[in-house]
Amino acid sequence: MIRIEASTLKLSSTFNMVSVYMPDLDFMFHMFFLARYCKLLEENTFRGRTADFFYMLLFGASVLTGIVLIGGMIPYLSASFARIIFLSNSLTFMMVYVWSKQNPFIHMSFLGLFTFTAAYLPWVLLGFSVLVGASAWVDLLGMIAGHAYYFLEDVYPRMTGRRPLKTPSLINALFADEDVVVARPENVRFAPPPAEELHRD
């Protein structure tokens, strides 16, 4: 029992702990990505769909963990994957990728140096990470997980009419999602009154 709990803690902590060293520029940018694009996804794409948002994060965490485990067994890639201790930045980058795919035509500016559309945002940020000396694998893993989610959730259903990433009923039961309804104030007319009422006055 103790071994199982310790293994579970190790597996989950890779997405909880972000940096054990002095925060650098790349770390600060990933924190900005987490705050901005997580909020944008929650308030737009996943508005009123908390269970679906949680399932997206669960899917991303599972894909990232699987890639690292499999990559660690490949001789030429094992050394690169062995240096990846925490996957929280990769999970954050996955959200950036999903948002960029769902909003590809939004115009953006990088540090005021040049403008581009949101479809190229992950590649711009990947180039920035390489320039500041960070590992490109961290962002690439996030892009792979994000593309897998985007394809299975948005592209594949349009091609086949089937949705393989439908949120399980067990997860839906954990979150009480309700439709966003705007209440209509009482005694407020949104159309001209009937002619009969005008004659009565």
SULZI-V627375 format. One record per residue. N is the residue number from 1. SS is DSSP state (alpha for helix, beta for strand, coil for the rest). PSI is psi in whole degrees, 0 to 359 (999 if undefined). Layout:
n:N ss:SS psi:PSI
n:N ss:SS psi:PSI
This chain:
n:1 ss:coil psi:317
n:2 ss:alpha psi:320
n:3 ss:alpha psi:320
n:4 ss:alpha psi:316
n:5 ss:alpha psi:322
n:6 ss:alpha psi:319
n:7 ss:alpha psi:319
n:8 ss:alpha psi:320
n:9 ss:alpha psi:318
n:10 ss:alpha psi:319
n:11 ss:alpha psi:320
n:12 ss:alpha psi:330
n:13 ss:alpha psi:340
n:14 ss:alpha psi:340
n:15 ss:alpha psi:350
n:16 ss:alpha psi:315
n:17 ss:coil psi:128
n:18 ss:coil psi:315
n:19 ss:coil psi:131
n:20 ss:coil psi:358
n:21 ss:coil psi:184
n:22 ss:coil psi:125
n:23 ss:coil psi:131
n:24 ss:coil psi:185
n:25 ss:alpha psi:320
n:26 ss:alpha psi:320
n:27 ss:alpha psi:317
n:28 ss:alpha psi:322
n:29 ss:alpha psi:319
n:30 ss:alpha psi:327
n:31 ss:alpha psi:323
n:32 ss:alpha psi:318
n:33 ss:alpha psi:317
n:34 ss:alpha psi:314
n:35 ss:alpha psi:318
n:36 ss:alpha psi:305
n:37 ss:alpha psi:334
n:38 ss:alpha psi:318
n:39 ss:alpha psi:318
n:40 ss:alpha psi:320
n:41 ss:alpha psi:318
n:42 ss:alpha psi:320
n:43 ss:alpha psi:345
n:44 ss:alpha psi:281
n:45 ss:alpha psi:317
n:46 ss:coil psi:27
n:47 ss:coil psi:124
n:48 ss:coil psi:11
n:49 ss:coil psi:59
n:50 ss:alpha psi:321
n:51 ss:alpha psi:319
n:52 ss:alpha psi:323
n:53 ss:alpha psi:316
n:54 ss:alpha psi:321
n:55 ss:alpha psi:325
n:56 ss:alpha psi:314
n:57 ss:alpha psi:320
n:58 ss:alpha psi:319
n:59 ss:alpha psi:315
n:60 ss:alpha psi:317
n:61 ss:alpha psi:322
n:62 ss:alpha psi:317
n:63 ss:alpha psi:315
n:64 ss:alpha psi:317
n:65 ss:alpha psi:318
n:66 ss:alpha psi:319
n:67 ss:alpha psi:316
n:68 ss:alpha psi:320
n:69 ss:alpha psi:316
n:70 ss:alpha psi:318
n:71 ss:alpha psi:329
n:72 ss:coil psi:345
n:73 ss:coil psi:349
n:74 ss:coil psi:126
n:75 ss:coil psi:313
n:76 ss:coil psi:347
n:77 ss:coil psi:348
n:78 ss:alpha psi:323
n:79 ss:alpha psi:321
n:80 ss:alpha psi:318
n:81 ss:alpha psi:334
n:82 ss:alpha psi:335
n:83 ss:coil psi:351
n:84 ss:coil psi:106
n:85 ss:coil psi:315
n:86 ss:coil psi:139
n:87 ss:coil psi:10
n:88 ss:alpha psi:321
n:89 ss:alpha psi:323
n:90 ss:alpha psi:320
n:91 ss:alpha psi:322
n:92 ss:alpha psi:318
n:93 ss:alpha psi:331
n:94 ss:alpha psi:318
n:95 ss:alpha psi:323
n:96 ss:alpha psi:317
n:97 ss:alpha psi:315
n:98 ss:alpha psi:316
n:99 ss:alpha psi:319
n:100 ss:alpha psi:326
n:101 ss:alpha psi:328
n:102 ss:alpha psi:348
n:103 ss:coil psi:60
n:104 ss:coil psi:342
n:105 ss:coil psi:5
n:106 ss:coil psi:131
n:107 ss:beta psi:135
n:108 ss:beta psi:164
n:109 ss:beta psi:137
n:110 ss:beta psi:107
n:111 ss:coil psi:23
n:112 ss:coil psi:9
n:113 ss:coil psi:319
n:114 ss:beta psi:160
n:115 ss:beta psi:156
n:116 ss:beta psi:170
n:117 ss:beta psi:159
n:118 ss:alpha psi:338
n:119 ss:alpha psi:333
n:120 ss:alpha psi:3
n:121 ss:alpha psi:313
n:122 ss:alpha psi:323
n:123 ss:alpha psi:325
n:124 ss:alpha psi:316
n:125 ss:alpha psi:326
n:126 ss:alpha psi:316
n:127 ss:alpha psi:323
n:128 ss:alpha psi:319
n:129 ss:alpha psi:320
n:130 ss:alpha psi:321
n:131 ss:alpha psi:325
n:132 ss:coil psi:6
n:133 ss:coil psi:11
n:134 ss:coil psi:163
n:135 ss:coil psi:130
n:136 ss:alpha psi:338
n:137 ss:alpha psi:325
n:138 ss:alpha psi:312
n:139 ss:alpha psi:325
n:140 ss:alpha psi:322
n:141 ss:alpha psi:319
n:142 ss:alpha psi:322
n:143 ss:alpha psi:321
n:144 ss:alpha psi:313
n:145 ss:alpha psi:320
n:146 ss:alpha psi:320
n:147 ss:alpha psi:322
n:148 ss:alpha psi:316
n:149 ss:alpha psi:315
n:150 ss:alpha psi:318
n:151 ss:alpha psi:313
n:152 ss:alpha psi:333
n:153 ss:alpha psi:326
n:154 ss:alpha psi:314
n:155 ss:alpha psi:307
n:156 ss:alpha psi:317
n:157 ss:alpha psi:325
n:158 ss:alpha psi:332
n:159 ss:alpha psi:323
n:160 ss:alpha psi:344
n:161 ss:coil psi:5
n:162 ss:coil psi:146
n:163 ss:coil psi:95
n:164 ss:coil psi:338
n:165 ss:coil psi:32
n:166 ss:coil psi:131
n:167 ss:coil psi:127
n:168 ss:coil psi:149
n:169 ss:alpha psi:331
n:170 ss:alpha psi:318
n:171 ss:alpha psi:322
n:172 ss:alpha psi:327
n:173 ss:alpha psi:339
n:174 ss:alpha psi:340
n:175 ss:coil psi:124
n:176 ss:coil psi:79
n:177 ss:coil psi:137
n:178 ss:coil psi:149
n:179 ss:coil psi:143
n:180 ss:coil psi:115
n:181 ss:coil psi:132
n:182 ss:coil psi:118
n:183 ss:coil psi:140
n:184 ss:coil psi:123
n:185 ss:coil psi:148
n:186 ss:coil psi:151
n:187 ss:coil psi:30
n:188 ss:coil psi:121
n:189 ss:coil psi:137
n:190 ss:coil psi:8
n:191 ss:coil psi:157
n:192 ss:coil psi:143
n:193 ss:coil psi:154
n:194 ss:coil psi:156
n:195 ss:alpha psi:328
n:196 ss:alpha psi:319
n:197 ss:alpha psi:328
n:198 ss:alpha psi:322
n:199 ss:alpha psi:327
n:200 ss:alpha psi:323
n:201 ss:coil psi:999
